[in-house]
Amino acid sequence: MLSDRTELKLIFAILTGILLSNLSIFSAPFYIGALIDGLGFNEIQAGLVNTFEISAVAGVTLVCANYVNRISLRYLALTGALTILLANLITLAIDGYVPMLLIRTLAGTGAGLCLAASSALLGRMKDPDRVMGIVLVCNTLTLILLLSIMGYAKQQWMFGGVIGLLTIVLLLMIPLMLLIPTQPVAVHKDKTADSNMDIHRTLGLLGIGLLIVFCLIEGGVLSFSERVATNLGISETNIGKLLALAYAAGLAGASLVALLGDRIPRIFPIFTGISLMGVASLVVYHTQSNLLFSIFLCSFTFGFFIAFPYLIGACARLDPHGYWAARASGANLLGVAFAPFMAGTIVSTASYQALGLLCFGLALICLVLALVFTNRIKQQFPETRAGLA
């Protein structure tokens, strides 16, 4: 059992990887918009740059998930941070499409190393749902501050302003990486865990599939929300404030998870969150009202942040080593990575309204997968408070 002080240190350590991997995701509206407005990329090119970066995060995290019990997590995270820093500095000096693809992929590689190290720690926590809620509260507070000024930075310096802000956050996170243990995550196996390995593998793969679809919805809506807001006549500065407000709504959702943890059946927040995301995706891409756009964008992030910690927490409980927690984090990013390219292709070949319909359909698929996943977990872990489901 971890002491409260040790648990607090690990929570801040987990925050570093989660936040750094989320920066390119949650800044995507300005990230993609700056590539289009500042460097002249089209929607597909801008979406692909973002996709390559997030794909690198996902791929590296999934590969490293198999080795988190054998390598120094602190050195892994610090190596990742220095890689991101190098990539960001080079980014400021280039403007070509192919060089941008390559350098942002390098940045994603560094973020993947950080995320793998941090996610491995989640398996140590006695209540990973609550821990993810706390981490997302801190993560979202940072994002709210960041997004509230990113609109101004984009307006003044375009993509260089966006990357400059992300670099500042990176430099602030590096000291927190010293809280990550230098030794690998080491736990004692038990016979029960070994005998249930195949069952846990099936549950883990089901959870990963669910997370990929879930995050396709997230990326599909957030990637071009800045474009939709611009088309509605909202200024860059006000878009930044609106996105900050949306993440404040997400903060409320994450705070609720941090408070409740596993005190309630998992299916309730997951079902509610996915339902909100599905309805909001339709409204965000179909409405002509600034007010409705703002309300449902906030509803979308609230839904995401109440469902996501429970999905990751469920996977984290499948083993005490952190393997499935790291794999779940990587799977989450696989969905998010493909989403900008998917969204850009649909917007270019069809319309924003078609993208909204697709996201709604994905939400329906996600609800079915969630019902199966939570039911299987409830059967496998009936002794856990709230049945884990």
Short mmCIF file of the C-alpha atoms (twelve columns), coordinates in Angstrom:
data_MODEL
# 
_entry.id   MODEL 
# 
loop_
_atom_site.group_PDB 
_atom_site.id 
_atom_site.type_symbol 
_atom_site.label_atom_id 
_atom_site.label_alt_id 
_atom_site.label_comp_id 
_atom_site.label_asym_id 
_atom_site.label_seq_id 
_atom_site.Cartn_x 
_atom_site.Cartn_y 
_atom_site.Cartn_z 
_atom_site.pdbx_PDB_model_num 
ATOM 1   C CA . MET A 1   0.000   0.000   0.000   1 
ATOM 2   C CA . LEU A 2   1.373   3.378   -0.969  1 
ATOM 3   C CA . SER A 3   1.567   6.215   1.563   1 
ATOM 4   C CA . ASP A 4   -0.480  9.353   0.872   1 
ATOM 5   C CA . ARG A 5   2.679   11.360  0.192   1 
ATOM 6   C CA . THR A 6   4.034   8.771   -2.234  1 
ATOM 7   C CA . GLU A 7   0.668   8.580   -3.985  1 
ATOM 8   C CA . LEU A 8   0.601   12.371  -4.374  1 
ATOM 9   C CA . LYS A 9   4.068   12.325  -5.945  1 
ATOM 10  C CA . LEU A 10  3.007   9.601   -8.350  1 
ATOM 11  C CA . ILE A 11  -0.114  11.563  -9.295  1 
ATOM 12  C CA . PHE A 12  2.026   14.543  -10.306 1 
ATOM 13  C CA . ALA A 13  4.391   12.182  -12.118 1 
ATOM 14  C CA . ILE A 14  1.483   10.689  -14.065 1 
ATOM 15  C CA . LEU A 15  0.349   14.225  -14.932 1 
ATOM 16  C CA . THR A 16  3.546   14.957  -16.887 1 
ATOM 17  C CA . GLY A 17  3.025   12.296  -19.539 1 
ATOM 18  C CA . ILE A 18  -0.737  12.754  -19.757 1 
ATOM 19  C CA . LEU A 19  -0.420  16.514  -20.243 1 
ATOM 20  C CA . LEU A 20  2.425   16.429  -22.761 1 
ATOM 21  C CA . SER A 21  0.640   13.802  -24.857 1 
ATOM 22  C CA . ASN A 22  -2.586  15.824  -24.713 1 
ATOM 23  C CA . LEU A 23  -1.094  19.125  -25.868 1 
ATOM 24  C CA . SER A 24  -1.191  18.355  -29.582 1 
ATOM 25  C CA . ILE A 25  -4.672  16.870  -29.160 1 
ATOM 26  C CA . PHE A 26  -6.472  19.568  -27.232 1 
ATOM 27  C CA . SER A 27  -4.682  22.403  -29.017 1 
ATOM 28  C CA . ALA A 28  -5.709  20.825  -32.357 1 
ATOM 29  C CA . PRO A 29  -8.277  23.538  -33.208 1 
ATOM 30  C CA . PHE A 30  -5.541  26.214  -33.122 1 
ATOM 31  C CA . TYR A 31  -2.781  23.812  -34.230 1 
ATOM 32  C CA . ILE A 32  -4.635  22.882  -37.418 1 
ATOM 33  C CA . GLY A 33  -5.993  26.393  -37.933 1 
ATOM 34  C CA . ALA A 34  -2.500  27.891  -37.682 1 
ATOM 35  C CA . LEU A 35  -1.133  25.435  -40.243 1 
ATOM 36  C CA . ILE A 36  -3.912  26.441  -42.637 1 
ATOM 37  C CA . ASP A 37  -3.831  30.196  -42.043 1 
ATOM 38  C CA . GLY A 38  -0.115  30.638  -41.381 1 
ATOM 39  C CA . LEU A 39  1.599   28.107  -43.641 1 
ATOM 40  C CA . GLY A 40  -1.015  27.721  -46.354 1 
ATOM 41  C CA . PHE A 41  -1.685  24.012  -45.813 1 
ATOM 42  C CA . ASN A 42  -5.086  22.672  -46.892 1 
ATOM 43  C CA . GLU A 43  -7.413  20.813  -44.494 1 
ATOM 44  C CA . ILE A 44  -6.103  17.367  -45.419 1 
ATOM 45  C CA . GLN A 45  -2.444  18.407  -45.072 1 
ATOM 46  C CA . ALA A 46  -3.024  20.157  -41.747 1 
ATOM 47  C CA . GLY A 47  -5.014  17.224  -40.411 1 
ATOM 48  C CA . LEU A 48  -2.300  14.808  -41.568 1 
ATOM 49  C CA . VAL A 49  0.469   16.704  -39.750 1 
ATOM 50  C CA . ASN A 50  -1.534  16.479  -36.536 1 
ATOM 51  C CA . THR A 51  -2.314  12.821  -37.268 1 
ATOM 52  C CA . PHE A 52  1.372   11.943  -37.783 1 
ATOM 53  C CA . GLU A 53  2.342   13.571  -34.495 1 
ATOM 54  C CA . ILE A 54  -0.365  11.873  -32.445 1 
ATOM 55  C CA . SER A 55  0.220   8.545   -34.256 1 
ATOM 56  C CA . ALA A 56  3.843   8.682   -33.153 1 
ATOM 57  C CA . VAL A 57  2.716   9.239   -29.552 1 
ATOM 58  C CA . ALA A 58  0.375   6.242   -29.796 1 
ATOM 59  C CA . GLY A 59  2.853   3.925   -31.541 1 
ATOM 60  C CA . VAL A 60  5.735   4.637   -29.168 1 
ATOM 61  C CA . THR A 61  3.470   4.263   -26.123 1 
ATOM 62  C CA . LEU A 62  2.192   0.880   -27.339 1 
ATOM 63  C CA . VAL A 63  5.718   -0.389  -28.052 1 
ATOM 64  C CA . CYS A 64  7.085   0.810   -24.720 1 
ATOM 65  C CA . ALA A 65  4.120   -0.728  -22.857 1 
ATOM 66  C CA . ASN A 66  5.806   -4.125  -23.180 1 
ATOM 67  C CA . TYR A 67  8.975   -2.903  -21.436 1 
ATOM 68  C CA . VAL A 68  7.758   -0.613  -18.638 1 
ATOM 69  C CA . ASN A 69  8.594   -3.248  -16.032 1 
ATOM 70  C CA . ARG A 70  12.232  -3.421  -17.137 1 
ATOM 71  C CA . ILE A 71  13.428  0.118   -17.840 1 
ATOM 72  C CA . SER A 72  14.016  3.293   -15.855 1 
ATOM 73  C CA . LEU A 73  10.802  5.273   -16.128 1 
ATOM 74  C CA . ARG A 74  12.379  8.597   -15.138 1 
ATOM 75  C CA . TYR A 75  15.097  8.394   -17.766 1 
ATOM 76  C CA . LEU A 76  12.519  7.311   -20.338 1 
ATOM 77  C CA . ALA A 77  10.394  10.391  -19.593 1 
ATOM 78  C CA . LEU A 78  13.341  12.809  -19.580 1 
ATOM 79  C CA . THR A 79  14.574  11.422  -22.913 1 
ATOM 80  C CA . GLY A 80  11.107  12.023  -24.314 1 
ATOM 81  C CA . ALA A 81  11.000  15.593  -23.000 1 
ATOM 82  C CA . LEU A 82  14.350  16.473  -24.567 1 
ATOM 83  C CA . THR A 83  13.195  14.957  -27.866 1 
ATOM 84  C CA . ILE A 84  10.078  17.147  -27.848 1 
ATOM 85  C CA . LEU A 85  12.160  20.225  -27.037 1 
ATOM 86  C CA . LEU A 86  14.518  19.558  -29.949 1 
ATOM 87  C CA . ALA A 87  11.608  18.989  -32.342 1 
ATOM 88  C CA . ASN A 88  9.843   22.172  -31.239 1 
ATOM 89  C CA . LEU A 89  12.954  24.281  -31.792 1 
ATOM 90  C CA . ILE A 90  13.421  22.851  -35.290 1 
ATOM 91  C CA . THR A 91  9.720   23.429  -36.033 1 
ATOM 92  C CA . LEU A 92  10.161  27.159  -35.536 1 
ATOM 93  C CA . ALA A 93  12.720  27.212  -38.361 1 
ATOM 94  C CA . ILE A 94  10.809  25.301  -41.069 1 
ATOM 95  C CA . ASP A 95  7.655   25.830  -43.099 1 
ATOM 96  C CA . GLY A 96  7.609   23.044  -45.718 1 
ATOM 97  C CA . TYR A 97  4.949   20.331  -45.644 1 
ATOM 98  C CA . VAL A 98  7.203   17.231  -45.712 1 
ATOM 99  C CA . PRO A 99  9.761   18.606  -43.200 1 
ATOM 100 C CA . MET A 100 6.849   19.550  -40.923 1 
ATOM 101 C CA . LEU A 101 5.481   15.999  -41.111 1 
ATOM 102 C CA . LEU A 102 8.846   14.551  -40.139 1 
ATOM 103 C CA . ILE A 103 9.654   16.962  -37.316 1 
ATOM 104 C CA . ARG A 104 6.202   16.783  -35.726 1 
ATOM 105 C CA . THR A 105 6.464   12.990  -35.883 1 
ATOM 106 C CA . LEU A 106 9.700   13.332  -33.913 1 
ATOM 107 C CA . ALA A 107 7.861   15.474  -31.354 1 
ATOM 108 C CA . GLY A 108 5.189   12.791  -31.086 1 
ATOM 109 C CA . THR A 109 7.882   10.165  -30.498 1 
ATOM 110 C CA . GLY A 110 9.137   12.128  -27.503 1 
ATOM 111 C CA . ALA A 111 5.630   12.573  -26.117 1 
ATOM 112 C CA . GLY A 112 5.067   8.823   -26.482 1 
ATOM 113 C CA . LEU A 113 8.097   8.083   -24.308 1 
ATOM 114 C CA . CYS A 114 6.747   10.450  -21.637 1 
ATOM 115 C CA . LEU A 115 3.267   8.944   -21.764 1 
ATOM 116 C CA . ALA A 116 4.505   5.350   -21.525 1 
ATOM 117 C CA . ALA A 117 6.537   6.181   -18.409 1 
ATOM 118 C CA . SER A 118 3.676   8.014   -16.723 1 
ATOM 119 C CA . SER A 119 0.948   5.532   -17.654 1 
ATOM 120 C CA . ALA A 120 2.915   2.621   -16.203 1 
ATOM 121 C CA . LEU A 121 2.549   4.236   -12.782 1 
ATOM 122 C CA . LEU A 122 -1.240  4.108   -12.987 1 
ATOM 123 C CA . GLY A 123 -1.222  0.357   -12.325 1 
ATOM 124 C CA . ARG A 124 0.230   1.059   -8.866  1 
ATOM 125 C CA . MET A 125 -2.710  3.153   -7.749  1 
ATOM 126 C CA . LYS A 126 -5.398  1.634   -5.558  1 
ATOM 127 C CA . ASP A 127 -8.197  3.627   -7.250  1 
ATOM 128 C CA . PRO A 128 -7.093  4.420   -10.812 1 
ATOM 129 C CA . ASP A 129 -10.480 5.946   -11.710 1 
ATOM 130 C CA . ARG A 130 -10.115 8.600   -9.011  1 
ATOM 131 C CA . VAL A 131 -6.438  9.146   -9.832  1 
ATOM 132 C CA . MET A 132 -7.239  9.707   -13.518 1 
ATOM 133 C CA . GLY A 133 -9.917  12.164  -12.428 1 
ATOM 134 C CA . ILE A 134 -7.418  14.111  -10.310 1 
ATOM 135 C CA . VAL A 135 -4.831  14.067  -13.096 1 
ATOM 136 C CA . LEU A 136 -7.394  15.304  -15.617 1 
ATOM 137 C CA . VAL A 137 -8.404  18.129  -13.268 1 
ATOM 138 C CA . CYS A 138 -4.784  19.355  -13.202 1 
ATOM 139 C CA . ASN A 139 -4.424  18.654  -16.927 1 
ATOM 140 C CA . THR A 140 -7.560  20.639  -17.748 1 
ATOM 141 C CA . LEU A 141 -6.661  23.605  -15.541 1 
ATOM 142 C CA . THR A 142 -3.424  23.897  -17.495 1 
ATOM 143 C CA . LEU A 143 -5.243  23.572  -20.818 1 
ATOM 144 C CA . ILE A 144 -7.778  26.239  -19.854 1 
ATOM 145 C CA . LEU A 145 -4.973  28.687  -19.139 1 
ATOM 146 C CA . LEU A 146 -3.154  27.670  -22.308 1 
ATOM 147 C CA . LEU A 147 -6.151  27.922  -24.624 1 
ATOM 148 C CA . SER A 148 -7.234  31.246  -23.177 1 
ATOM 149 C CA . ILE A 149 -4.079  32.826  -24.616 1 
ATOM 150 C CA . MET A 150 -3.442  30.526  -27.589 1 
ATOM 151 C CA . GLY A 151 -5.923  32.409  -29.763 1 
ATOM 152 C CA . TYR A 152 -3.907  35.595  -29.245 1 
ATOM 153 C CA . ALA A 153 -0.617  33.756  -29.875 1 
ATOM 154 C CA . LYS A 154 -1.954  32.284  -33.108 1 
ATOM 155 C CA . GLN A 155 -3.252  35.659  -34.228 1 
ATOM 156 C CA . GLN A 156 0.144   37.285  -33.629 1 
ATOM 157 C CA . TRP A 157 2.613   34.551  -34.629 1 
ATOM 158 C CA . MET A 158 0.510   31.822  -36.273 1 
ATOM 159 C CA . PHE A 159 2.005   28.303  -35.909 1 
ATOM 160 C CA . GLY A 160 5.149   29.639  -34.231 1 
ATOM 161 C CA . GLY A 161 2.988   31.089  -31.469 1 
ATOM 162 C CA . VAL A 162 1.230   27.754  -30.925 1 
ATOM 163 C CA . ILE A 163 4.508   25.812  -30.760 1 
ATOM 164 C CA . GLY A 164 6.071   28.455  -28.502 1 
ATOM 165 C CA . LEU A 165 3.300   28.030  -25.925 1 
ATOM 166 C CA . LEU A 166 3.577   24.243  -26.057 1 
ATOM 167 C CA . THR A 167 7.320   24.557  -25.433 1 
ATOM 168 C CA . ILE A 168 6.754   26.711  -22.349 1 
ATOM 169 C CA . VAL A 169 4.444   24.057  -20.894 1 
ATOM 170 C CA . LEU A 170 7.062   21.386  -21.658 1 
ATOM 171 C CA . LEU A 171 9.755   23.298  -19.754 1 
ATOM 172 C CA . LEU A 172 7.419   23.611  -16.760 1 
ATOM 173 C CA . MET A 173 6.739   19.850  -16.782 1 
ATOM 174 C CA . ILE A 174 10.373  18.713  -16.802 1 
ATOM 175 C CA . PRO A 175 10.946  19.350  -13.042 1 
ATOM 176 C CA . LEU A 176 7.880   17.207  -12.239 1 
ATOM 177 C CA . MET A 177 9.456   14.316  -14.138 1 
ATOM 178 C CA . LEU A 178 11.990  14.046  -11.323 1 
ATOM 179 C CA . LEU A 179 9.112   12.627  -9.240  1 
ATOM 180 C CA . ILE A 180 8.960   9.592   -11.528 1 
ATOM 181 C CA . PRO A 181 10.765  6.629   -9.892  1 
ATOM 182 C CA . THR A 182 14.125  5.739   -11.414 1 
ATOM 183 C CA . GLN A 183 13.515  2.028   -10.903 1 
ATOM 184 C CA . PRO A 184 11.151  0.027   -13.111 1 
ATOM 185 C CA . VAL A 185 7.637   -0.626  -11.846 1 
ATOM 186 C CA . ALA A 186 8.041   -3.826  -9.847  1 
ATOM 187 C CA . VAL A 187 5.172   -5.833  -8.377  1 
ATOM 188 C CA . HIS A 188 4.724   -9.412  -7.199  1 
ATOM 189 C CA . LYS A 189 2.746   -11.695 -9.452  1 
ATOM 190 C CA . ASP A 190 0.073   -13.937 -8.030  1 
ATOM 191 C CA . LYS A 191 -1.354  -17.187 -9.313  1 
ATOM 192 C CA . THR A 192 -4.801  -15.714 -9.747  1 
ATOM 193 C CA . ALA A 193 -3.471  -13.048 -12.055 1 
ATOM 194 C CA . ASP A 194 -1.576  -15.657 -14.084 1 
ATOM 195 C CA . SER A 195 -4.602  -17.971 -14.375 1 
ATOM 196 C CA . ASN A 196 -6.769  -15.084 -15.589 1 
ATOM 197 C CA . MET A 197 -4.216  -13.811 -18.107 1 
ATOM 198 C CA . ASP A 198 -6.210  -14.879 -21.181 1 
ATOM 199 C CA . ILE A 199 -9.443  -13.411 -19.787 1 
ATOM 200 C CA . HIS A 200 -7.692  -10.158 -18.990 1 
ATOM 201 C CA . ARG A 201 -6.178  -10.084 -22.451 1 
ATOM 202 C CA . THR A 202 -9.643  -10.404 -24.011 1 
ATOM 203 C CA . LEU A 203 -11.003 -7.670  -21.765 1 
ATOM 204 C CA . GLY A 204 -7.990  -5.485  -22.507 1 
ATOM 205 C CA . LEU A 205 -8.413  -5.825  -26.272 1 
ATOM 206 C CA . LEU A 206 -12.113 -5.036  -25.957 1 
ATOM 207 C CA . GLY A 207 -11.287 -1.970  -23.861 1 
ATOM 208 C CA . ILE A 208 -8.700  -0.834  -26.380 1 
ATOM 209 C CA . GLY A 209 -11.200 -1.160  -29.238 1 
ATOM 210 C CA . LEU A 210 -13.722 0.861   -27.256 1 
ATOM 211 C CA . LEU A 211 -11.161 3.582   -26.525 1 
ATOM 212 C CA . ILE A 212 -10.167 3.870   -30.189 1 
ATOM 213 C CA . VAL A 213 -13.768 4.465   -31.283 1 
ATOM 214 C CA . PHE A 214 -14.381 6.772   -28.307 1 
ATOM 215 C CA . CYS A 215 -11.408 8.944   -29.201 1 
ATOM 216 C CA . LEU A 216 -12.282 9.023   -32.893 1 
ATOM 217 C CA . ILE A 217 -15.359 10.947  -31.761 1 
ATOM 218 C CA . GLU A 218 -13.258 13.258  -29.579 1 
ATOM 219 C CA . GLY A 219 -10.792 14.078  -32.336 1 
ATOM 220 C CA . GLY A 220 -13.486 14.290  -34.982 1 
ATOM 221 C CA . VAL A 221 -15.292 17.049  -33.101 1 
ATOM 222 C CA . LEU A 222 -12.389 18.990  -31.601 1 
ATOM 223 C CA . SER A 223 -10.134 19.008  -34.684 1 
ATOM 224 C CA . PHE A 224 -12.283 21.393  -36.710 1 
ATOM 225 C CA . SER A 225 -14.260 23.155  -33.999 1 
ATOM 226 C CA . GLU A 226 -12.060 26.230  -34.520 1 
ATOM 227 C CA . ARG A 227 -12.908 26.214  -38.233 1 
ATOM 228 C CA . VAL A 228 -16.632 25.975  -37.486 1 
ATOM 229 C CA . ALA A 229 -16.393 28.801  -34.945 1 
ATOM 230 C CA . THR A 230 -14.562 30.956  -37.506 1 
ATOM 231 C CA . ASN A 231 -17.277 30.257  -40.078 1 
ATOM 232 C CA . LEU A 232 -19.863 31.351  -37.513 1 
ATOM 233 C CA . GLY A 233 -18.080 34.708  -37.251 1 
ATOM 234 C CA . ILE A 234 -16.447 34.204  -33.844 1 
ATOM 235 C CA . SER A 235 -13.110 36.039  -33.494 1 
ATOM 236 C CA . GLU A 236 -9.835  34.227  -32.768 1 
ATOM 237 C CA . THR A 237 -9.619  35.724  -29.283 1 
ATOM 238 C CA . ASN A 238 -13.185 34.721  -28.463 1 
ATOM 239 C CA . ILE A 239 -12.592 31.243  -29.864 1 
ATOM 240 C CA . GLY A 240 -9.741  30.853  -27.377 1 
ATOM 241 C CA . LYS A 241 -12.032 31.950  -24.566 1 
ATOM 242 C CA . LEU A 242 -14.761 29.599  -25.773 1 
ATOM 243 C CA . LEU A 243 -12.412 26.616  -25.879 1 
ATOM 244 C CA . ALA A 244 -11.183 27.529  -22.397 1 
ATOM 245 C CA . LEU A 245 -14.819 27.586  -21.259 1 
ATOM 246 C CA . ALA A 246 -15.401 24.202  -22.883 1 
ATOM 247 C CA . TYR A 247 -12.479 22.732  -20.979 1 
ATOM 248 C CA . ALA A 248 -13.779 24.339  -17.808 1 
ATOM 249 C CA . ALA A 249 -16.892 22.226  -18.384 1 
ATOM 250 C CA . GLY A 250 -14.551 19.267  -18.836 1 
ATOM 251 C CA . LEU A 251 -12.898 20.244  -15.563 1 
ATOM 252 C CA . ALA A 252 -16.273 19.913  -13.847 1 
ATOM 253 C CA . GLY A 253 -16.609 16.406  -15.273 1 
ATOM 254 C CA . ALA A 254 -13.106 15.382  -14.214 1 
ATOM 255 C CA . SER A 255 -13.694 16.829  -10.735 1 
ATOM 256 C CA . LEU A 256 -16.823 14.722  -10.430 1 
ATOM 257 C CA . VAL A 257 -14.826 11.602  -11.255 1 
ATOM 258 C CA . ALA A 258 -12.105 12.567  -8.754  1 
ATOM 259 C CA . LEU A 259 -14.790 12.900  -6.087  1 
ATOM 260 C CA . LEU A 260 -16.754 9.733   -6.851  1 
ATOM 261 C CA . GLY A 261 -14.032 7.302   -7.963  1 
ATOM 262 C CA . ASP A 262 -15.421 3.746   -7.841  1 
ATOM 263 C CA . ARG A 263 -18.320 4.652   -5.528  1 
ATOM 264 C CA . ILE A 264 -20.773 4.383   -8.416  1 
ATOM 265 C CA . PRO A 265 -21.218 1.722   -11.111 1 
ATOM 266 C CA . ARG A 266 -18.894 2.472   -14.009 1 
ATOM 267 C CA . ILE A 267 -21.603 2.144   -16.646 1 
ATOM 268 C CA . PHE A 268 -23.465 5.278   -15.479 1 
ATOM 269 C CA . PRO A 269 -20.772 7.893   -16.209 1 
ATOM 270 C CA . ILE A 270 -19.591 6.050   -19.323 1 
ATOM 271 C CA . PHE A 271 -23.077 5.811   -20.835 1 
ATOM 272 C CA . THR A 272 -23.906 9.409   -19.905 1 
ATOM 273 C CA . GLY A 273 -20.634 10.767  -21.275 1 
ATOM 274 C CA . ILE A 274 -20.845 8.961   -24.612 1 
ATOM 275 C CA . SER A 275 -24.492 9.978   -25.064 1 
ATOM 276 C CA . LEU A 276 -23.634 13.638  -24.466 1 
ATOM 277 C CA . MET A 277 -20.769 13.440  -26.950 1 
ATOM 278 C CA . GLY A 278 -22.973 11.894  -29.638 1 
ATOM 279 C CA . VAL A 279 -25.733 14.493  -29.385 1 
ATOM 280 C CA . ALA A 280 -23.243 17.372  -29.112 1 
ATOM 281 C CA . SER A 281 -21.359 16.262  -32.223 1 
ATOM 282 C CA . LEU A 282 -24.545 16.601  -34.258 1 
ATOM 283 C CA . VAL A 283 -25.335 20.077  -32.949 1 
ATOM 284 C CA . VAL A 284 -21.790 21.476  -33.162 1 
ATOM 285 C CA . TYR A 285 -21.520 20.668  -36.879 1 
ATOM 286 C CA . HIS A 286 -25.113 21.510  -37.848 1 
ATOM 287 C CA . THR A 287 -26.103 24.626  -35.905 1 
ATOM 288 C CA . GLN A 288 -25.929 28.188  -37.212 1 
ATOM 289 C CA . SER A 289 -26.333 29.620  -33.715 1 
ATOM 290 C CA . ASN A 290 -23.289 30.813  -31.782 1 
ATOM 291 C CA . LEU A 291 -25.117 30.142  -28.515 1 
ATOM 292 C CA . LEU A 292 -26.026 26.537  -29.362 1 
ATOM 293 C CA . PHE A 293 -22.515 25.920  -30.692 1 
ATOM 294 C CA . SER A 294 -21.025 27.151  -27.420 1 
ATOM 295 C CA . ILE A 295 -23.436 25.203  -25.186 1 
ATOM 296 C CA . PHE A 296 -22.984 21.896  -26.964 1 
ATOM 297 C CA . LEU A 297 -19.219 22.245  -27.317 1 
ATOM 298 C CA . CYS A 298 -19.138 22.557  -23.522 1 
ATOM 299 C CA . SER A 299 -21.514 19.583  -23.218 1 
ATOM 300 C CA . PHE A 300 -19.186 17.565  -25.439 1 
ATOM 301 C CA . THR A 301 -16.107 18.136  -23.280 1 
ATOM 302 C CA . PHE A 302 -18.096 17.507  -20.081 1 
ATOM 303 C CA . GLY A 303 -19.237 14.163  -21.473 1 
ATOM 304 C CA . PHE A 304 -15.735 13.239  -22.563 1 
ATOM 305 C CA . PHE A 305 -14.171 13.981  -19.193 1 
ATOM 306 C CA . ILE A 306 -16.690 12.001  -17.137 1 
ATOM 307 C CA . ALA A 307 -16.389 8.878   -19.327 1 
ATOM 308 C CA . PHE A 308 -12.669 8.827   -20.185 1 
ATOM 309 C CA . PRO A 309 -11.204 8.279   -16.673 1 
ATOM 310 C CA . TYR A 310 -13.480 5.283   -16.105 1 
ATOM 311 C CA . LEU A 311 -12.476 3.716   -19.425 1 
ATOM 312 C CA . ILE A 312 -8.752  4.127   -18.711 1 
ATOM 313 C CA . GLY A 313 -9.255  3.096   -15.063 1 
ATOM 314 C CA . ALA A 314 -10.966 -0.121  -16.124 1 
ATOM 315 C CA . CYS A 315 -7.976  -1.104  -18.262 1 
ATOM 316 C CA . ALA A 316 -5.537  -0.111  -15.496 1 
ATOM 317 C CA . ARG A 317 -7.175  -2.611  -13.122 1 
ATOM 318 C CA . LEU A 318 -6.474  -5.526  -15.442 1 
ATOM 319 C CA . ASP A 319 -2.886  -5.888  -14.201 1 
ATOM 320 C CA . PRO A 320 -0.683  -4.341  -11.486 1 
ATOM 321 C CA . HIS A 321 2.334   -3.844  -13.769 1 
ATOM 322 C CA . GLY A 322 0.864   -0.984  -15.768 1 
ATOM 323 C CA . TYR A 323 0.975   -2.878  -19.080 1 
ATOM 324 C CA . TRP A 324 -2.714  -2.419  -19.886 1 
ATOM 325 C CA . ALA A 325 -2.755  1.142   -18.557 1 
ATOM 326 C CA . ALA A 326 0.024   2.062   -21.017 1 
ATOM 327 C CA . ARG A 327 -1.667  0.147   -23.820 1 
ATOM 328 C CA . ALA A 328 -4.955  1.899   -23.098 1 
ATOM 329 C CA . SER A 329 -3.205  5.273   -23.257 1 
ATOM 330 C CA . GLY A 330 -1.675  4.314   -26.592 1 
ATOM 331 C CA . ALA A 331 -5.009  3.062   -27.935 1 
ATOM 332 C CA . ASN A 332 -6.672  6.294   -26.876 1 
ATOM 333 C CA . LEU A 333 -4.169  8.178   -29.004 1 
ATOM 334 C CA . LEU A 334 -4.590  5.845   -31.984 1 
ATOM 335 C CA . GLY A 335 -8.179  7.002   -32.235 1 
ATOM 336 C CA . VAL A 336 -7.249  10.629  -31.722 1 
ATOM 337 C CA . ALA A 337 -4.376  10.334  -34.221 1 
ATOM 338 C CA . PHE A 338 -6.531  9.105   -37.070 1 
ATOM 339 C CA . ALA A 339 -9.361  11.531  -36.288 1 
ATOM 340 C CA . PRO A 340 -7.844  14.761  -37.756 1 
ATOM 341 C CA . PHE A 341 -7.067  13.038  -41.066 1 
ATOM 342 C CA . MET A 342 -10.518 11.393  -41.082 1 
ATOM 343 C CA . ALA A 343 -12.186 14.710  -40.272 1 
ATOM 344 C CA . GLY A 344 -10.119 16.669  -42.809 1 
ATOM 345 C CA . THR A 345 -10.911 14.162  -45.561 1 
ATOM 346 C CA . ILE A 346 -14.647 14.227  -44.857 1 
ATOM 347 C CA . VAL A 347 -14.764 18.028  -44.649 1 
ATOM 348 C CA . SER A 348 -12.805 18.359  -47.916 1 
ATOM 349 C CA . THR A 349 -14.822 15.770  -49.845 1 
ATOM 350 C CA . ALA A 350 -18.251 16.249  -48.223 1 
ATOM 351 C CA . SER A 351 -19.121 18.760  -45.502 1 
ATOM 352 C CA . TYR A 352 -18.933 19.619  -41.821 1 
ATOM 353 C CA . GLN A 353 -22.472 18.280  -41.453 1 
ATOM 354 C CA . ALA A 354 -21.368 14.885  -42.772 1 
ATOM 355 C CA . LEU A 355 -18.603 14.840  -40.165 1 
ATOM 356 C CA . GLY A 356 -21.170 15.484  -37.434 1 
ATOM 357 C CA . LEU A 357 -23.306 12.575  -38.646 1 
ATOM 358 C CA . LEU A 358 -20.277 10.267  -38.674 1 
ATOM 359 C CA . CYS A 359 -19.352 11.213  -35.107 1 
ATOM 360 C CA . PHE A 360 -22.927 10.552  -34.000 1 
ATOM 361 C CA . GLY A 361 -22.826 7.104   -35.632 1 
ATOM 362 C CA . LEU A 362 -19.523 6.333   -33.907 1 
ATOM 363 C CA . ALA A 363 -21.116 7.293   -30.585 1 
ATOM 364 C CA . LEU A 364 -23.858 4.701   -31.139 1 
ATOM 365 C CA . ILE A 365 -21.211 2.033   -31.833 1 
ATOM 366 C CA . CYS A 366 -19.335 3.171   -28.738 1 
ATOM 367 C CA . LEU A 367 -22.423 2.752   -26.544 1 
ATOM 368 C CA . VAL A 368 -22.834 -0.876  -27.648 1 
ATOM 369 C CA . LEU A 369 -19.155 -1.659  -27.000 1 
ATOM 370 C CA . ALA A 370 -19.346 0.065   -23.602 1 
ATOM 371 C CA . LEU A 371 -22.298 -2.064  -22.500 1 
ATOM 372 C CA . VAL A 372 -20.457 -5.265  -23.426 1 
ATOM 373 C CA . PHE A 373 -17.167 -4.123  -21.855 1 
ATOM 374 C CA . THR A 374 -18.605 -3.005  -18.516 1 
ATOM 375 C CA . ASN A 375 -20.753 -6.130  -18.249 1 
ATOM 376 C CA . ARG A 376 -17.739 -8.386  -18.829 1 
ATOM 377 C CA . ILE A 377 -15.716 -6.516  -16.227 1 
ATOM 378 C CA . LYS A 378 -18.552 -6.794  -13.710 1 
ATOM 379 C CA . GLN A 379 -18.573 -10.563 -14.225 1 
ATOM 380 C CA . GLN A 380 -14.798 -10.823 -13.910 1 
ATOM 381 C CA . PHE A 381 -14.437 -8.606  -10.810 1 
ATOM 382 C CA . PRO A 382 -17.661 -9.128  -8.832  1 
ATOM 383 C CA . GLU A 383 -15.910 -8.622  -5.511  1 
ATOM 384 C CA . THR A 384 -14.861 -5.025  -6.254  1 
ATOM 385 C CA . ARG A 385 -16.864 -2.108  -4.899  1 
ATOM 386 C CA . ALA A 386 -19.508 -1.078  -7.429  1 
ATOM 387 C CA . GLY A 387 -18.623 -4.237  -9.334  1 
ATOM 388 C CA . LEU A 388 -16.175 -2.125  -11.306 1 
ATOM 389 C CA . ALA A 389 -19.039 -1.651  -13.728 1 
# 
